[in-house]
Amino acid sequence: MNRFETKTGFSIELINWRLEYRGTHEDLPLYESLGGEVTAIAIVDKPAVGLNSIAEEETKMLYGIVMQPDLRIFRNMGPNGPENCYWYFSAETIEMLQQNFKGEIKNGH
């Protein structure tokens, strides 16, 4: 099998979620993302998890991480609008989002 790293990865579109303050990370506010619904998983050039996907040439399949529990992700949007901060998703939240996923797969946001 011919597998290779791509220059793309995965990202989610999320609605109906909330952020709760959990302290600081690298001197910026840290928020846990809770609840919500994933409406789409997109193939993007700059995945939030920082890891590109792997492609399998023969099957035309892409493999990769969509979400990673407790990964601190830099964002410029906090619960009250523009703000440099970090978000993370717990394993429990990711499991709930996965179980309730009824969205679509798309190319980009």
TABELCOR-V967752 format. One record per residue. N is the residue number from 1. RES is the residue in three letters. OMEGA is omega in degrees with one decimal (NA if undefined). NEAR is the number of other ideal C-beta (glycine too) atoms within 8 Angstrom. Layout:
{{N	RES	OMEGA	NEAR} {N	RES	OMEGA	NEAR}}
This chain:
{{1	MET	178.5	5} {2	ASN	177.9	6} {3	ARG	178.7	7} {4	PHE	177.4	7} {5	GLU	178.7	7} {6	THR	174.1	10} {7	LYS	179.8	5} {8	THR	175.2	10} {9	GLY	-174.9	15} {10	PHE	176.0	13} {11	SER	180.0	11} {12	ILE	166.4	11} {13	GLU	-172.0	11} {14	LEU	175.4	11} {15	ILE	173.8	7} {16	ASN	179.0	6} {17	TRP	175.9	10} {18	ARG	177.9	8} {19	LEU	175.0	11} {20	GLU	-178.8	7} {21	TYR	-178.9	8} {22	ARG	179.4	7} {23	GLY	-179.9	5} {24	THR	174.5	7} {25	HIS	-176.9	7} {26	GLU	177.0	6} {27	ASP	175.4	3} {28	LEU	177.5	10} {29	PRO	177.9	9} {30	LEU	-179.4	14} {31	TYR	170.8	14} {32	GLU	176.1	12} {33	SER	-175.3	12} {34	LEU	176.2	9} {35	GLY	175.9	7} {36	GLY	179.6	12} {37	GLU	176.1	11} {38	VAL	179.2	12} {39	THR	179.5	8} {40	ALA	167.0	11} {41	ILE	-174.3	13} {42	ALA	171.0	13} {43	ILE	-173.8	11} {44	VAL	178.6	11} {45	ASP	-177.8	4} {46	LYS	-178.8	5} {47	PRO	-179.4	14} {48	ALA	-179.6	6} {49	VAL	176.1	12} {50	GLY	-179.6	5} {51	LEU	177.7	8} {52	ASN	178.7	10} {53	SER	175.4	14} {54	ILE	178.1	11} {55	ALA	174.7	12} {56	GLU	-172.2	12} {57	GLU	-174.8	9} {58	GLU	-175.9	6} {59	THR	-177.2	5} {60	LYS	-179.1	6} {61	MET	171.9	6} {62	LEU	178.8	10} {63	TYR	176.0	7} {64	GLY	-179.8	11} {65	ILE	174.2	9} {66	VAL	178.4	8} {67	MET	178.8	10} {68	GLN	-178.4	6} {69	PRO	172.8	9} {70	ASP	176.5	8} {71	LEU	178.0	9} {72	ARG	-176.8	10} {73	ILE	178.8	9} {74	PHE	177.5	8} {75	ARG	175.6	9} {76	ASN	178.9	7} {77	MET	176.6	7} {78	GLY	-177.2	11} {79	PRO	-178.5	6} {80	ASN	179.1	4} {81	GLY	-176.8	5} {82	PRO	-178.7	5} {83	GLU	171.5	9} {84	ASN	-175.1	6} {85	CYS	174.5	13} {86	TYR	173.8	13} {87	TRP	168.3	12} {88	TYR	176.6	14} {89	PHE	176.3	12} {90	SER	176.6	9} {91	ALA	-179.7	7} {92	GLU	178.3	6} {93	THR	178.9	13} {94	ILE	178.7	11} {95	GLU	178.4	8} {96	MET	179.0	9} {97	LEU	179.8	15} {98	GLN	-177.7	7} {99	GLN	-177.0	6} {100	ASN	-176.7	8} {101	PHE	176.2	8} {102	LYS	-174.6	4} {103	GLY	-176.8	10} {104	GLU	173.4	6} {105	ILE	-178.7	7} {106	LYS	-179.3	9} {107	ASN	-178.6	4} {108	GLY	179.8	6} {109	HIS	NA	7}}
